Amino acid sequence: MKKLNIKYFTVMLIFLFAACEAPTVGYNTYEWAKDYKFAIGSEESIEVALNFDKAWADRDFETMTTFASDSVKFFFGNGIERDFDYVKNSALTQDSIRSANASSVESDLKHVYSLVLNPDSGWEHVRTHVVYTFTDSLGNINKWRQFERFAVKDGKVQRFAGSGQDIPEETE
């Protein structure tokens, strides 16, 4: 009877370890990645991306650089590659304009997750969905969704891309 219990226990352990492998899903049409499927990324890459984004929102550019590679690249809706100095100056200019106009922007993080396409590459792709609310000096409100993508490798943000989508009012 003890031998039977040990066999069952051993079989259960094997199934448990086999079930712990991260499932992969999806497909790719890129020739170089046709055999890759997406898998769940790590909590560490999510933390790097969120800390990078928080430092950006707080305009703590020194802290922001600690979460970014020396050659971090930024891409926005127009697809033009930008560097860190451009992003910093643009943020400070927008802050100055908002201050002069007595307007504000608030953000609400809706979800974040990390994906791995090629487990051998070291890259993780962190995705966030944020709803921003802009309020002007007259109290008019505009909301939009921002989809942000962080490419994280070696514990640093290597690339950032963002694009937005207007949220229509119920009366539209």
Secondary structure by P-SEA (a helix, b strand, c coil): caaaaaaaaaaaaaaaaaaccbbbbbccccccccccccccccaaaaaaaaaaaaaaaacaaaaaaaacccbbbbbccccccccaaaaaaaaaaaaaaaaaaccbbbbbbcccbbbbccccccbbbbbbbbbbbbbccccbbbbbbbbbbbbcccccccbbbbbbbbbbcccc
